[in-house]
């Protein structure tokens, strides 16, 4: 068994059995994300306040009240023996690493407690709770109680998914692709965390009786590959991905609880009934580092755990499929790894998945069994457990908490969940078909799904679809829902001169929420004024604060909900008592008369910057170390395919795609995550994918090599560098007569320049080459050819070292893989000495195109130079070439 890593530090796990694979996956995860694993364990146990202090108390109370630890233990016990052994092996691997010295990570972990066998199920329980629909029912209950009776019908205008922004997935049949095999792509959207919630991984089992090779994304802390995966084998294998189906699968009930001595009783459908009660202690770290204890009463009625309130006050119990069944879907993990066909994946989800209810897109290389005449067509299945409710109570339970005295209203499970097959399938948390009424009545607006369908249709019309082409769909930044507001702006007349100018600019704008757009922030500011007019209007004033604490504040953000519902509100007559025509006019006039922004702050990207939140920041705390990655501008907006949601609709972006994936059954798959594979800020792989992710890009899935790169240490590496650049074979490098100290000084100067970089290339830890890069738009070399945006200059020196022999291809691919991570990289530029026939011939064999031959005179050298260029697409091909 072994773990190899590719050029981005992504683990490729090899084991002789599924148990070995699980153990090595656990070890790799703990090596990369030790601190994150400790945080996830505490979230699952409800012990975060012991580490983070009072700021984490709200979460700990909810986790204990919802009985997440108890649910995880029940779900673990109910799994099959084989599934438990798989999870046990993963936990053993995690604990192997956490027990080692210094393994807690560099960001404040204590490494004090081992994972329990059920902890991975607890991680799943946490993720399920975060994606529950019950907070939206709390919000609706709060709003219904605060609205004037004549305005309660207006609540229908705010129907939609629980939180603005959402995930996308698309599948295209082989009949439309360049390879003739299906391609699937998608991007889950949620809070952007640091480290990221998903980890990239490849899992390979070599047992001839149980072999698999699965590439995918996994929740950090959960074994296997759950939501997004490609199982490769002869014929292309099978690939799958999900989006949240936004099904109404959980219910809240208003409980009537009273004390009877030490006991607590509830009023249920049959009258007074006992309540399960226990008292737990939560340890809370104080500002001085000391610990105190809070006692928490934990209650469970016949409906479910009491998540808010208690005896003699308003209390709510929560009923979820996972809690009712004692099942978190753990038995789906192994069947997904072993899947060879679309039917296998469907069976794994339909037989074992519980919640959240998901849209599953799946395709294989041979067509789906049971679909005669439709070979290679992708399938869309809704998977998970949706409760069947009593007919006379279903509509009410969909919207508001029920009365516990009337019972749960649950009569079983919906069995005829939606399904469809097609040449192009799109899922964007929307109501994909009429039969989605079986699972709920509030879905994402249709704009994103319609835009993806339009883009894929256009893509297919231009020729066979490729993985890179489908990946670009996910980066689309057109404002899909902005038409209604722009129509209202178009209707305005008799504006002041500045407002009329603004009106014309917005109407001429192409609705692209691109980082360099000047009109995008103007649109966002107008929209924000209109949204605020509704929120502060007579109907909703004072209702935008959560009465249940900050933990539920995102669901009570009226501004976000009004923004999502703006097209419906603009079409209504005085929604919530607000004259929106006047509000739009006032918004345009107000923005038109704002002071001009400071130079450099006028673009969308100046404010719309991705801010991955650390665990401390999610609690409003300052991280203990400088662990915040570079903050980069991102395109998109709530209503774009790239649904990167900003605070207040126009500020820092904290919600967006937490991964992009493209599974090509022909093998040219792609992916990217925010930041990188490692959670350690000191690792070179902590944020080496961030620039590509922020630019809307993806990276090719590559196999590991023994070649790596590290920055040059001018003093520490001086002897080595001097020995290389003074050899006769390095004559074209121009330093054969330099002394050791002069070489150290030269490379010290290079390292100090912002537009230059220099790296050592290593094979299995042994230096075998040197890579230097320069920015042609800053370096004087750029004056000798016609520069293009995205050009990056490269100088490569390979040492005459026996340890390089047989590894040259690996070294070159490692360099090319690194180039793909560089912000904005579009073309490699190199200018070897025109007399260096060997270098020129090598570059041309790689596919480089000749540029001009010039007499290159710079401040430090002169030579006849032959420019050659390699496009980004060719670099990607070379990375993927064995």
C-alpha positions in Angstrom: 0.0 0.0 0.0 1.2 3.5 -0.8 0.3 7.2 -1.2 1.8 9.0 -4.2 1.2 12.7 -4.8 0.8 14.6 -8.0 2.2 18.0 -8.8 -0.5 19.7 -6.7 0.0 17.5 -3.7 -3.2 15.6 -4.3 -3.0 12.1 -2.8 -3.3 9.1 -5.0 -3.9 6.2 -2.7 -3.0 2.6 -3.6 -4.0 -0.4 -1.5 -4.2 -4.2 -1.9 -7.7 -4.3 -0.3 -10.5 -1.9 0.5 -9.4 -1.8 4.1 -5.9 -0.9 3.1 -7.2 1.8 0.8 -9.3 3.3 3.6 -6.5 3.3 6.1 -4.1 5.0 3.7 -6.8 7.5 2.8 -7.2 8.3 6.5 -3.5 8.7 6.9 -3.3 11.0 3.8 -6.2 13.1 5.0 -4.7 13.6 8.5 -1.3 14.4 7.0 -2.9 17.2 4.9 -5.8 18.4 7.1 -4.9 17.5 10.8 -6.2 20.7 12.2 -9.4 20.6 10.1 -10.0 17.0 11.2 -9.9 18.1 14.9 -12.4 20.9 14.2 -14.7 18.5 12.3 -14.5 16.0 15.2 -15.5 18.8 17.6 -18.4 19.9 15.4 -19.7 16.4 15.3 -19.4 16.0 19.1 -20.6 19.5 20.1 -17.3 20.4 21.8 -16.2 23.4 19.8 -16.5 25.8 22.7 -13.7 23.9 24.5 -11.4 25.0 21.7 -12.9 28.3 20.5 -14.6 29.6 23.6 -18.1 31.2 24.0 -18.3 32.1 20.3 -18.9 28.4 19.5 -21.5 27.8 22.2 -24.5 28.2 19.8 -23.2 25.4 17.6 -22.4 23.1 20.5 -25.9 23.6 21.9 -27.5 22.9 18.6 -25.3 19.8 17.9 -26.2 18.4 21.4 -29.9 19.2 21.2 -30.1 17.7 17.7 -28.3 14.7 19.1 -25.7 14.5 16.3 -23.3 12.4 18.4 -26.1 9.9 19.2 -27.3 9.8 15.6 -23.7 9.1 14.4 -23.3 6.3 16.8 -26.7 4.7 15.9 -25.9 5.1 12.2 -22.4 3.5 12.7 -23.9 0.5 14.6 -26.6 0.0 11.9 -24.1 -0.2 9.0 -23.1 -3.6 7.5 -20.1 -5.3 9.0 -18.1 -4.6 5.8 -19.0 -0.9 5.9 -18.0 -0.6 9.5 -14.6 -2.3 8.8 -14.1 0.2 6.0 -14.8 3.2 8.3 -12.8 1.7 11.1 -9.7 1.4 8.8 -10.1 5.0 7.8 -10.3 6.1 11.5 -7.3 4.0 12.3 -5.3 5.8 9.6 -6.4 9.2 10.9 -5.4 8.3 14.4 -2.0 6.9 13.3 -1.1 10.4 12.1 -2.9 12.5 14.8 -1.0 10.5 17.4 2.4 11.4 16.0 4.3 14.4 17.3 3.3 17.7 15.9 0.5 16.3 13.9 -2.2 18.7 15.0 -1.3 21.0 12.2 0.1 24.5 12.2 -3.1 26.4 12.9 -3.8 25.8 16.5 -4.9 22.1 16.7 -4.3 20.4 20.0 -4.2 16.8 18.7 -5.5 15.9 22.2 -8.2 13.3 21.4 -8.5 10.5 18.9 -11.3 10.0 16.5 -14.0 7.5 17.5 -15.1 4.8 15.1 -18.3 6.7 14.5 -16.7 10.2 14.0 -16.9 10.0 10.1 -20.6 9.5 10.4 -20.7 12.5 12.7 -19.0 14.6 10.0 -21.8 13.5 7.6 -24.4 14.4 10.3 -22.9 17.9 10.6 -23.0 18.4 6.8 -26.6 17.1 6.7 -27.7 19.5 9.4 -26.1 22.5 7.7 -28.1 21.7 4.5 -31.4 21.2 6.4 -34.6 23.0 5.3 -35.8 23.5 8.9 -34.2 27.0 9.4 -36.3 28.3 6.5 -39.4 27.1 8.2 -38.3 28.9 11.4 -37.8 32.0 9.2 -41.2 31.7 7.6 -42.8 31.1 11.1 -41.0 34.3 12.3 -42.1 36.3 9.3 -45.7 35.1 9.4 -46.0 36.1 13.0 -44.6 39.6 12.4 -46.4 40.5 9.1 -49.7 42.4 9.1 -52.5 40.0 8.2 -53.2 41.8 4.9 -49.5 41.2 3.8 -49.1 37.5 4.7 -50.1 36.4 1.2 -47.0 38.4 0.0 -44.8 35.7 1.6 -45.5 33.7 -1.6 -43.3 36.2 -3.4 -40.3 35.1 -1.4 -40.6 31.4 -2.3 -37.3 29.9 -3.4 -34.4 27.9 -2.2 -33.5 28.3 1.5 -30.3 30.2 0.9 -29.5 32.3 -2.2 -26.9 30.9 -4.6 -26.6 27.3 -5.5 -24.9 24.4 -7.2 -24.8 23.4 -10.8 -24.4 20.1 -12.7 -24.6 19.2 -16.3 -24.3 15.9 -18.2 -24.0 15.5 -22.0 -24.3 12.3 -23.9 -21.5 10.8 -26.0 -23.3 11.8 -29.2 -22.4 15.4 -28.5 -18.7 15.0 -27.3 -15.4 14.8 -29.1 -14.6 11.4 -27.7 -18.0 9.8 -28.2 -18.3 9.2 -24.5 -20.3 11.2 -22.0 -18.9 14.2 -20.0 -20.3 15.4 -16.7 -19.4 18.7 -14.9 -20.5 20.6 -11.9 -19.7 22.9 -9.0 -21.1 22.6 -5.5 -21.7 26.0 -3.9 -21.6 26.8 -0.2 -19.6 28.8 2.3 -16.0 29.0 1.0 -14.0 27.6 3.9 -10.3 27.5 4.7 -9.3 24.7 4.5 -11.9 23.6 2.0 -14.7 21.3 2.8 -13.9 19.0 -0.2 -10.6 17.2 -0.8 -9.4 15.8 -4.1 -8.4 12.2 -4.1 -7.8 9.1 -6.2 -8.4 5.7 -4.6 -7.0 2.5 -6.2 -7.6 -1.0 -5.0 -5.4 -3.7 -6.6 -7.2 -6.7 -5.2 -8.0 -8.7 -8.4 -11.4 -9.8 -6.9 -12.3 -6.2 -5.8 -10.4 -3.8 -8.0 -11.3 -0.2 -8.5 -9.8 3.1 -9.6 -11.9 6.1 -8.5 -11.0 9.8 -8.8 -13.2 12.3 -7.0 -14.0 14.7 -4.3 -14.6 13.7 -0.7 -15.8 15.4 2.5 -12.7 15.9 4.7 -13.2 13.3 7.4 -15.3 10.8 5.4 -13.8 7.8 3.7 -14.3 7.0 0.0 -15.8 9.3 -2.6 -19.3 10.4 -1.9 -20.9 13.1 -4.2 -18.6 13.5 -7.2 -16.6 10.7 -8.7 -15.3 8.9 -11.8 -14.7 5.2 -11.5 -12.3 4.3 -14.4 -12.1 1.0 -16.2 -12.1 -0.4 -19.7 -14.8 1.3 -21.7 -14.6 4.6 -19.8 -16.2 3.5 -16.5 -18.9 5.5 -14.8 -19.1 9.1 -13.5 -21.5 10.9 -11.2 -22.2 14.2 -9.5 -25.0 15.7 -7.5 -26.7 19.0 -6.6 -29.0 19.6 -3.7 -32.6 18.8 -4.7 -34.0 21.4 -2.2 -36.5 18.7 -1.2 -38.7 19.4 1.9 -37.5 16.4 3.9 -37.5 17.7 7.5 -40.3 19.1 9.6 -40.5 21.3 12.7 -43.2 21.0 15.4 -44.2 23.5 18.0 -44.0 21.5 21.2 -46.0 22.2 24.4 -43.6 21.2 27.2 -44.1 21.4 30.9 -42.2 20.2 34.0 -43.4 17.4 36.2 -40.9 17.5 39.1 -37.6 16.5 37.6 -39.3 15.1 34.5 -40.5 16.9 31.4 -43.8 16.0 29.6 -45.2 17.0 26.2 -48.6 17.2 24.7 -48.8 14.8 21.8 -51.6 13.4 19.7 -52.7 11.1 22.5 -52.4 13.7 25.2 -49.7 13.9 27.8 -46.6 11.9 27.0 -43.1 11.5 28.6 -40.1 13.3 27.2 -36.6 11.8 27.1 -34.4 14.1 29.2 -30.7 14.3 30.0 -28.4 17.0 31.1 -25.0 17.4 29.4 -22.1 19.5 30.2 -20.4 21.8 27.7 -16.9 22.9 28.5 -16.2 26.5 27.5 -12.7 28.0 27.1 -12.5 31.5 28.6 -10.4 34.4 27.4 -7.7 33.5 30.0 -7.5 29.9 28.6 -9.3 28.4 31.6 -12.4 26.2 31.3 -15.8 26.6 32.7 -18.9 24.3 32.3 -22.4 25.0 31.0 -25.2 22.6 31.8 -27.5 21.9 28.9 -30.9 20.2 29.1 -31.3 17.9 26.1 -34.9 16.7 25.3 -36.5 14.4 22.8 -40.2 14.0 22.2 -42.1 11.6 20.0 -41.5 13.8 17.1 -37.8 14.2 17.5 -35.1 16.1 19.3 -36.0 19.5 20.7 -33.6 21.9 18.9 -34.9 25.2 20.3 -36.6 26.3 23.5 -37.8 24.1 26.4 -40.4 23.6 29.0 -42.8 26.5 29.6 -41.6 28.4 26.6 -41.9 28.2 22.9 -40.1 25.0 21.8 -39.5 23.3 18.5 -38.7 19.7 17.8 -37.1 18.5 14.6 -38.0 15.4 12.6 -35.5 14.2 9.9 -35.3 11.0 7.9 -31.8 10.4 9.2 -32.9 10.6 12.8 -36.0 8.5 12.2 -34.1 5.8 10.4 -30.8 6.0 12.4 -29.1 6.1 9.0 -26.6 8.6 7.5 -26.0 6.8 4.2 -22.7 5.1 5.2 -23.6 1.9 3.4 -23.4 3.8 0.1 -19.7 4.4 0.4 -18.3 1.0 -0.7 -20.9 0.4 -3.5 -19.9 3.7 -5.0 -16.2 2.8 -5.1 -17.1 -0.6 -6.7 -19.5 0.9 -9.3 -18.9 -0.1 -12.9 -22.1 1.1 -14.5 -24.6 3.9 -14.1 -27.0 1.3 -12.7 -24.5 0.5 -10.0 -24.3 4.1 -8.9 -28.0 4.5 -9.0 -28.5 1.4 -6.9 -25.9 2.7 -4.3 -27.8 5.9 -3.9 -31.3 4.6 -4.1 -30.7 1.7 -1.7 -28.6 3.6 0.9 -28.7 7.4 0.6 -30.9 9.2 3.1 -30.2 13.0 3.2 -29.9 15.6 2.0 -32.1 14.6 -0.9 -30.0 15.1 -4.0 -30.2 15.4 -7.8 -27.9 12.6 -9.1 -26.5 12.9 -12.6 -24.8 9.8 -13.8 -23.5 8.3 -17.0 -21.3 5.4 -18.1 -19.4 4.4 -21.2 -21.8 1.7 -22.4 -25.3 3.2 -21.9 -27.8 2.5 -19.2 -29.4 -0.9 -18.6 -33.1 -0.7 -19.1 -32.8 2.2 -21.6 -33.0 0.4 -25.0 -32.3 2.7 -28.0 -30.6 5.3 -25.8 -26.9 4.2 -25.5 -24.7 6.6 -23.6 -27.5 8.8 -22.4 -27.0 10.3 -19.0 -29.6 9.8 -16.2 -31.0 12.2 -13.6 -32.4 10.6 -10.5 -33.6 12.3 -7.3 -32.2 10.2 -4.4 -32.7 10.2 -0.7 -35.7 9.9 1.7 -38.6 12.2 1.4 -41.4 11.8 3.9 -44.9 11.1 2.6 -47.2 13.3 4.6 -50.9 13.2 5.3 -52.7 14.8 2.4 -54.6 17.3 4.5 -51.4 18.5 6.3 -48.8 18.3 3.6 -49.2 21.9 2.3 -49.0 23.4 5.8 -46.0 21.3 6.8 -44.1 22.3 3.7 -44.2 26.0 4.9 -44.5 26.2 8.6 -43.9 24.2 11.8 -46.7 21.8 12.6 -48.5 21.4 16.0 -47.0 18.5 17.9 -50.5 17.7 19.3 -51.6 16.7 15.8 -48.8 14.2 15.4 -46.0 14.1 12.8 -48.2 13.8 9.7 -45.6 11.3 8.3 -47.1 8.1 6.8 -44.0 6.6 5.0 -41.6 7.6 2.2 -42.2 9.0 -1.3 -41.5 6.1 -3.6 -41.9 7.6 -7.0 -39.1 10.1 -6.9 -38.4 12.1 -10.1 -36.2 10.7 -12.8 -35.4 11.5 -16.4 -33.0 10.6 -19.2 -31.7 12.9 -21.9 -28.9 13.9 -24.3 -28.3 17.0 -22.2 -29.3 17.1 -18.5 -29.0 20.2 -16.3 -29.5 20.5 -12.6 -29.3 23.8 -10.7 -31.4 23.2 -7.6 -34.4 24.1 -9.8 -37.8 22.5 -10.4 -36.5 20.4 -13.3 -39.9 18.9 -14.1 -43.5 19.0 -12.9 -43.0 15.8 -10.9 -40.7 17.7 -8.5 -43.9 18.7 -6.7 -43.6 15.3 -5.0 -40.6 16.4 -3.1 -41.3 20.0 -2.2 -42.6 23.3 -3.5 -39.7 25.8 -3.1 -36.8 25.5 -5.5 -34.1 27.7 -7.0 -35.3 30.2 -9.6 -35.0 28.8 -13.1 -32.4 31.3 -14.4 -29.2 29.3 -13.8 -30.6 26.1 -15.3 -31.9 27.9 -18.4 -28.5 29.7 -18.9 -26.5 26.5 -18.6 -28.9 24.8 -21.1 -28.4 27.8 -23.5 -24.6 27.6 -23.2 -24.4 23.9 -23.7 -26.7 24.2 -26.8 -24.4 26.9 -28.2 -21.4 24.8 -27.4 -22.8 21.7 -29.2 -23.7 23.9 -32.2 -20.1 24.9 -32.6 -18.8 21.3 -32.7 -18.1 18.3 -30.5 -18.0 19.2 -26.8 -14.7 18.8 -25.0 -14.0 18.7 -21.2 -12.4 22.1 -21.3 -15.4 23.6 -23.2 -17.9 22.2 -20.7 -15.7 23.5 -17.8 -16.0 27.0 -19.2 -19.8 26.8 -18.9 -19.3 26.7 -15.1 -17.4 30.0 -15.2 -20.2 32.0 -17.0 -20.7 35.3 -15.3 -23.8 36.7 -17.1 -26.4 38.1 -14.7 -29.3 35.8 -15.4 -31.9 37.4 -13.3 -31.1 41.0 -13.9 -33.4 41.5 -16.8 -36.4 42.3 -14.6 -34.6 45.2 -12.8 -33.1 46.4 -16.1 -36.5 46.4 -17.6 -37.8 48.6 -14.7 -34.8 50.9 -15.2 -35.6 51.1 -18.9 -39.2 52.3 -18.1 -37.8 55.3 -16.2 -38.3 58.8 -17.7 -37.7 62.4 -16.6 -34.5 61.5 -14.8 -31.8 64.0 -13.8 -28.9 64.2 -16.2 -26.6 62.0 -14.1 -29.3 59.4 -13.6 -30.2 59.4 -17.3 -26.5 58.8 -18.1 -26.4 55.9 -15.6 -29.6 54.5 -17.1 -28.1 54.4 -20.6 -24.9 52.8 -19.3 -26.8 50.0 -17.5 -29.0 49.4 -20.5 -26.0 49.1 -22.8 -24.2 46.9 -20.3 -23.9 43.2 -21.4 -24.9 41.9 -17.9 -21.4 40.4 -17.3 -20.4 40.3 -13.7 -16.7 40.2 -14.7 -14.0 41.4 -12.4 -13.0 44.2 -14.8 -16.5 45.4 -15.4 -17.3 49.0 -14.3 -21.0 48.7 -14.9 -21.4 45.5 -12.8 -20.8 47.4 -9.4 -23.2 50.2 -10.6 -25.9 47.6 -11.2 -25.2 45.9 -7.8 -25.5 49.3 -6.0 -28.8 50.1 -7.7 -30.0 46.6 -6.8 -28.9 47.0 -3.2 -30.9 50.3 -2.9 -34.0 48.6 -4.3 -33.6 45.6 -2.0 -33.1 47.9 1.0 -36.3 49.8 0.1 -38.2 46.5 0.4 -36.5 45.4 3.6 -36.9 48.8 5.3 -40.4 49.3 4.0 -43.6 49.3 6.1 -44.3 45.6 5.7 -40.9 44.0 6.6 -39.3 46.6 8.8 -37.7 45.0 11.9 -38.1 41.4 10.7 -34.6 40.9 9.3 -33.0 39.7 12.6 -32.9 36.1 13.8 -34.6 35.8 17.2 -32.8 32.4 17.6 -29.2 33.6 17.6 -26.5 34.4 15.1 -26.2 30.7 14.1 -29.5 31.1 12.2 -28.7 34.6 10.9 -27.9 33.5 7.3 -31.5 32.1 6.9 -33.0 35.3 8.3 -31.1 37.6 5.9 -34.1 39.3 4.4 -31.8 41.3 2.0 -30.5 38.1 0.4 -34.0 36.6 0.1 -35.5 39.8 -1.4 -32.6 40.0 -3.8 -33.3 36.4 -5.0 -37.0 37.1 -5.3 -36.5 40.5 -7.0 -38.0 39.4 -10.4 -41.2 38.3 -8.7 -41.4 41.3 -6.5 -40.9 43.7 -9.5 -43.9 42.0 -11.2 -46.1 42.3 -8.2 -48.4 45.2 -7.1 -46.8 47.0 -4.2 -45.1 44.0 -2.6 -45.0 44.3 1.2 -46.5 47.8 0.8 -43.6 49.2 -1.3 -44.0 51.1 -4.5 -41.1 49.5 -6.4 -41.3 51.8 -9.4 -40.5 54.7 -7.1 -37.9 52.6 -5.4 -36.1 51.9 -8.7 -36.2 55.5 -9.6 -34.8 56.6 -6.2 -32.1 53.9 -6.5 -30.9 55.1 -9.9 -30.9 58.7 -8.8 -29.1 57.9 -5.6 -26.3 55.9 -7.3 -26.0 58.4 -10.1 -25.2 61.2 -7.5 -22.7 59.1 -5.4 -19.1 60.4 -5.4 -16.9 59.0 -8.1 -15.0 55.9 -6.7 -11.3 56.2 -6.0 -9.1 55.1 -8.9 -8.6 51.3 -8.8 -11.8 50.7 -6.9 -14.3 51.2 -9.7 -14.5 47.6 -11.0 -16.5 44.7 -9.8 -13.4 42.8 -8.9 -12.2 45.6 -6.5 -14.9 44.7 -4.0 -16.0 41.2 -5.2 -13.0 39.4 -3.6 -13.2 35.8 -2.5 -12.6 35.4 1.2 -12.2 31.8 2.4 -13.3 31.7 6.0 -11.2 29.9 8.6 -12.9 28.1 11.5 -12.1 31.1 13.7 -13.4 33.6 11.2 -16.7 31.7 10.8 -17.2 32.3 14.5 -16.2 36.0 14.3 -12.8 35.3 15.8 -9.3 36.3 14.7 -7.2 33.4 13.5 -4.2 32.7 15.8 -1.8 32.7 12.8 -1.4 34.5 9.5 -3.2 31.7 7.7 -5.4 33.8 5.4 -4.5 33.0 1.7 -4.2 35.7 -1.0 -7.5 37.4 -1.5 -8.3 37.4 -5.3 -11.1 39.0 -7.3 -13.8 36.6 -8.6 -16.4 36.9 -11.3 -20.0 36.1 -10.9 -23.0 37.0 -8.7 -25.9 35.3 -6.9 -27.8 35.0 -10.1 -25.0 33.8 -12.4 -24.0 30.3 -13.2 -20.9 31.2 -11.3 -23.1 31.9 -8.3 -20.4 33.7 -6.2 -22.5 35.5 -3.6 -21.3 38.7 -2.0 -22.1 40.0 1.5 -24.8 42.6 1.0 -25.0 41.8 -2.7 -21.8 43.7 -3.5 -19.0 43.1 -1.1 -16.6 40.3 -0.2 -17.5 37.0 -1.6 -17.9 34.3 1.1 -20.3 31.9 -0.7 -19.5 30.3 -4.0 -18.1 27.2 -5.8 -16.2 25.0 -3.3 -15.0 22.8 -6.2 -15.3 22.5 -9.9 -15.2 19.0 -11.5 -15.4 17.7 -15.1 -15.5 13.9 -15.4 -14.6 12.8 -19.0 -15.3 9.1 -19.5 -12.6 9.2 -22.2 -10.0 10.1 -19.5 -9.3 13.9 -19.8 -11.0 14.9 -16.6 -10.5 18.2 -14.8 -11.0 19.7 -11.4 -10.0 22.5 -9.0 -10.7 23.5 -5.5 -10.3 26.8 -3.6 -6.9 27.1 -2.0 -5.3 23.7 -2.4 -4.8 20.1 -1.1 -3.1 21.1 2.1 -4.5 22.8 5.2 -1.1 23.8 6.4 -0.3 27.5 5.5 3.4 26.6 5.3 2.8 24.0 2.6 3.4 24.8 -1.1 0.1 23.2 -1.7 -1.9 25.3 0.7 -3.2 27.7 -2.0 -1.5 26.7 -5.2 -4.9 26.1 -6.9 -6.4 29.4 -5.7 -5.5 31.6 -8.7 -6.9 29.1 -11.2 -10.1 28.6 -9.1 -10.6 32.4 -8.7 -10.2 32.9 -12.5 -13.0 30.4 -13.1 -10.6 27.8 -14.4 -9.9 24.1 -13.9 -6.8 21.9 -13.9 -6.3 18.6 -15.6 -6.4 15.5 -13.4 -2.9 14.2 -13.6 -1.1 11.1 -12.4 1.7 11.5 -9.8 5.4 11.7 -10.8 8.5 11.7 -8.8 9.3 15.2 -10.0 8.7 18.2 -7.7 9.6 21.9 -7.5 10.8 24.2 -4.7 12.0 27.8 -4.6 15.7 28.4 -4.9 17.6 29.4 -1.8 20.3 31.7 -3.3 22.8 31.1 -0.5 22.0 27.5 0.4 21.9 26.4 -3.2 24.8 28.5 -4.4 27.3 25.6 -4.7 24.9 23.5 -6.7 23.9 26.4 -9.0 27.5 27.3 -9.6 28.4 23.8 -10.5 25.6 23.7 -13.1 25.9 27.1 -14.8 29.6 27.0 -15.2 29.6 23.7 -17.1 30.4 23.9 -20.9 26.9 22.5 -21.6 25.4 25.5 -19.9 27.3 28.0 -22.1 24.1 29.4 -23.4 23.1 30.3 -19.8 25.8 33.0 -19.9 27.5 32.4 -16.5 30.4 30.0 -17.3 33.0 32.6 -16.0 31.1 33.5 -12.8 32.4 32.7 -9.3 30.3 31.0 -6.7 29.6 34.2 -4.9 28.7 36.0 -8.1 26.2 33.2 -8.9 24.7 33.5 -5.4 24.4 37.3 -5.8 22.7 37.0 -9.2 20.1 34.6 -7.9 19.6 36.6 -4.8 18.8 39.6 -7.1 16.4 37.4 -9.1 14.6 36.1 -6.1 14.1 39.7 -4.9 12.3 40.8 -8.1 8.5 40.6 -8.2 8.4 39.8 -11.9 11.0 37.0 -11.7 10.9 33.6 -10.1 13.4 30.7 -9.9 12.8 27.1 -8.8 14.9 23.9 -8.3 13.5 20.8 -10.0 13.9 17.6 -8.1 13.3 13.9 -8.7 12.7 12.0 -5.5 14.4 14.8 -3.6 17.5 15.1 -5.8 18.0 18.4 -7.7 18.1 17.8 -11.4 17.2 21.2 -13.0 16.5 24.9 -12.8 13.4 26.8 -13.8 13.4 30.6 -14.2 10.3 32.6 -15.2 9.7 36.2 -16.1 6.9 38.5 -16.9 7.4 39.8 -20.4 5.3 42.9 -19.7 7.9 44.0 -17.1 11.1 42.3 -18.2 13.0 44.0 -21.0 12.9 40.7 -23.1 9.3 41.5 -23.8 10.3 44.4 -26.0 11.7 42.1 -28.6 8.5 40.3 -29.7 4.7 41.0 -29.9 3.4 40.3 -26.4 0.0 38.9 -25.6 -2.0 38.9 -22.3 -1.2 35.8 -20.3 2.4 35.4 -21.7 4.9 33.9 -19.2 8.6 33.7 -20.1 10.5 30.5 -19.2 14.1 29.5 -19.0 14.8 25.8 -18.3 18.2 24.2 -17.5 18.4 20.4 -17.0 21.4 19.1 -15.2 23.7 16.4 -16.6 22.9 14.1 -13.6 22.4 10.4 -13.8 19.4 10.7 -11.5 17.5 12.7 -14.1 17.9 10.0 -16.8 14.6 8.3 -17.4 12.8 11.1 -15.6 13.1 14.0 -18.1 9.4 13.6 -19.2 8.3 13.7 -15.5 10.3 16.8 -14.9 8.9 18.6 -17.9 5.4 17.6 -17.0 5.9 18.8 -13.5 7.0 22.2 -14.9 4.0 22.4 -17.2 1.6 21.3 -14.5 3.0 24.2 -12.3 2.5 26.7 -15.2 -1.2 25.8 -15.3 -1.6 27.1 -11.8 -0.1 30.5 -12.5 -2.7 33.4 -12.6 -3.8 34.3 -16.1 -1.3 31.9 -17.8 -2.2 31.6 -21.5 1.1 31.1 -23.4 4.6 29.9 -22.6 7.4 32.1 -24.1 11.0 31.0 -24.5 13.9 32.5 -26.4 16.8 30.1 -26.5 20.1 31.1 -28.1 19.5 30.7 -31.9 22.6 28.6 -32.1 21.3 26.1 -29.5 19.9 23.6 -32.0 19.2 20.9 -29.4 16.9 23.2 -27.3 15.1 24.5 -30.3 14.5 21.0 -31.7 13.2 19.8 -28.3 10.8 22.6 -28.0 9.5 22.0 -31.6 9.0 18.3 -30.8 6.8 19.4 -27.9 4.7 21.5 -30.3 6.2 24.9 -29.9 5.6 27.4 -32.7 8.5 29.6 -34.0 8.3 33.3 -33.5 10.8 36.0 -34.6 14.6 35.5 -34.6 16.2 38.6 -33.0 19.4 39.9 -31.7 18.5 40.1 -28.1 20.3 42.9 -26.2 19.4 43.4 -22.6 21.2 45.1 -19.7 22.7 41.8 -18.6 23.4 39.8 -21.8 23.4 39.7 -25.6 22.6 36.8 -27.9 20.9 35.8 -31.1 17.6 34.5 -29.9 14.9 32.4 -31.4 11.5 33.0 -29.8 9.2 30.0 -29.5 5.7 29.8 -28.1 3.6 27.0 -26.5 -0.2 27.7 -26.0 -1.9 26.8 -22.8 -4.0 24.2 -24.5 -0.8 22.5 -25.8 0.7 22.6 -22.3 -2.4 20.9 -20.9 -2.0 18.2 -23.6 1.6 17.6 -22.6 0.7 17.4 -18.9 -1.8 14.6 -19.8 0.5 12.7 -22.1 2.1 9.7 -20.4 
